Amino acid sequence: MAEEKKYDELTFEQAMEKLENIVTMLEEGDVPLEKAIEYYHDGMKLSKLCNEKLTNVQEKMVHILNEQGELEPFDVEEEK
């Protein structure tokens, strides 16, 4: 539980940096199996945290202020 709290305190950028470091270590392949499993587990927690932070930001960005200061839905049009 204390470990999860530690992750919750990370910024998105800090979590991404830790996740990138884990991926690099696992890609190198010189990690003992037990440590690789631990890294993988930590990586999954960090991945979930990053996803939650991005989802939270996306929900905040769904509404933007129009000229009158009222909130209105914001739709992103994707190129086809």
Secondary structure as UniProt FT lines:
FT   HELIX           2..8
FT   HELIX           12..28
FT   HELIX           33..61
FT   STRAND          63..65
FT   TURN            67..68
FT   STRAND          71..73
//
